[in-house]
Amino acid sequence: MGLGSIWQLGYVVRDLDAALEHWLAAGVGPWYVFDPLRVERFCYRGGPSIVPDIAVGLAYSGGIQVELIHQRDDAPTLYRDFLATSGEGLQHLGFRPTDYDAALAAGVAAGWEVAHEGSGSGTRFVYLDAASHAGTVTELVDLDPRTDSFFAHMATEAATWDGLTRPVHLLTPRS
């Protein structure tokens, strides 16, 4: 299917502050918190859905991005479903395929269900659910150049972070 290497580990959490403290104590950071996460379009299990109220924390551990997802409402999402069935934990593996559209088409052709998808700030994402892949869902991400550049900055900052300076950066979307 040509997904490439795992790029991201996505954890669903009930308490973002507690999760940040856990990961900071493990030496992962600095964290960038998007509160709320700006999403312009969101679909759940094939139909339009309410855009969920979500805060997201992002940091790097080596070349892997760690994502903490905290949903504050009851909008239908895979995050809400995961909390209800599994509690907190690793909910998805994220990939940045070279050809997003081809990887998505191959996943659908292989029987993977488009479970939720959307876009925000020029970035497209889709979560594919496959009964043949137990435990997590697969996220495909198609980053716009500006977001890609910002994530590269985050990875560089993590590589040189002293473990103390500005452990959390709170970012809010521009109006």
N, C-alpha and C positions, 0 to 999 in steps of 0.2 A: 504494500500500500504506500510505501515511501514516506513514512512519517518523520524519519530522522531520529535523532537522539532525544531523550527526555529532556525538556527544557525547564519544566515547572512541576512542583509538587503543590497541590491545592488542598488545604485543610479547611474544613468547615468548623467554626467555633461558636460557642454560646457567649463567650465573654472575650472580646478582642483585647482589652487591657491585660487580662490574666494571660492570654496566649502570647502577647508581646513580651511580657515579663519572663515567661518560660523560655522563649527563644533567645531573648537577650542574655539570660543566665547561661544558656548553652553556647554563647559566643557568636550568635548569628545577628548581624545587623550591619549598618544602621537600617532602620525601618522607615519606609515611606507609607503613610496612612492617607488614603483617599476617602474622605468622609464628607458627604456621601460619594460613592462611586458614580460617575456620570455615565449613564446608559441612555441612548436616544431611542433604541429599538430593541424590543425583547419579545421572543416567542417561546412558548412552553408546549411541548408535545404536539407540534403542528399548527397551533393557532396563536393569534396575538394574545398577549398577556399584559397584565399590569406591570410596569417597570418596578422591580422590587427596590426596597429601601435597604441598601447594602453599604457597609463600610469594608474596605479592603486594606490590609497591610501587606507590603511587598518588601522583600530583602533578598540578598543573594548569599548562598553558601557555596563557595567555589563558583562553578559555572551553572549551578542550579538556582532558579528563582523559587523562593518559598512564598506562597500566597496564603494569607489568613483571611477567611471570608466570614463576615458576621452579618446575617440578615436580621433586620429588626421588625419586619412585618410578616404577614401571612400570605403574601403573593405567591402563586404557584411557581416553584423553582425546583431544580434538583437539589439545591442546598437544603431547602425545607424538607424535602423527601428524605434526604440522607440523615438529617438530625432525627427525624421521626423513626427511621428504621434502624439506624446504626449508632446514633449519638455523634459526638464529636470525633473528628479524625480525618485521615487522608481520604479525600473524596474523589480527586481526579489526578490524572497524569496529563500534563500539558506538553504539546508539541508545536513547533513552528515549521511546518513543512515548506519546502522550497516552492511548491505549487499548491497553494491552499485549495483552490477549486478542484484540481485533479485528485488530491487526497480526500476531500469531502465526497466527491463522486465515487471514488473507489470504496470508501467506507460504506456508503449507502448501497452500492452494488453488492457488497459483501454481506448485506443484511443488518448493518448497524443502524439503529434508529437515531434520527435527529431528535434528541431529547429536549434540549433548549439551545437557543441561539440568539444572537443580538449583535449590536454594534454600539460603539461609543468613542467619541474623539477620533474618528477615522480608523478605528481598529475593529475588525470583525472577529467573532468567536463563535464556535459551535461545540456543543457537548454531544458526543456520540455514545450511545448505550448499546452494548453488545452482550447478549446472553452468554456468548462463548467466552467472555472476558470477565471473570468473576472478581468482585471486590471493589473495583473503581470504574469510573467512566473515563473516556478519553476526550480531552479538549484540544481542538485545533485553533490556532491563533494566527491571524494575518495582521501584523502590525503596520501602521502607517509609519513613514520615515521619521516623523517627529517623536513618536512614542518609542520607536526602536532606538533612536539616539538617546533618549532619556533613560531607557533601560540599560544601555551600554554605560552611561554615566553612573547609574546605581551600582552596576557590577564592579566598575573601577573603584568607586568609593568603598565598597565592601572589602575589596582586596587590600586596601590600605588603612582600613578603619582601626583605631586604637582601642576599641571596645568601650570607650567612655564618652567621647565627644559626640554631642547631638545624637543620642541613640534612637530618637523618634522624630521624624519630620512630619508634621500634620499639614496636609494639603487639602484645600477645598477648591471645588471647581469655580472658574470665573463665571460670572453672570452673563 
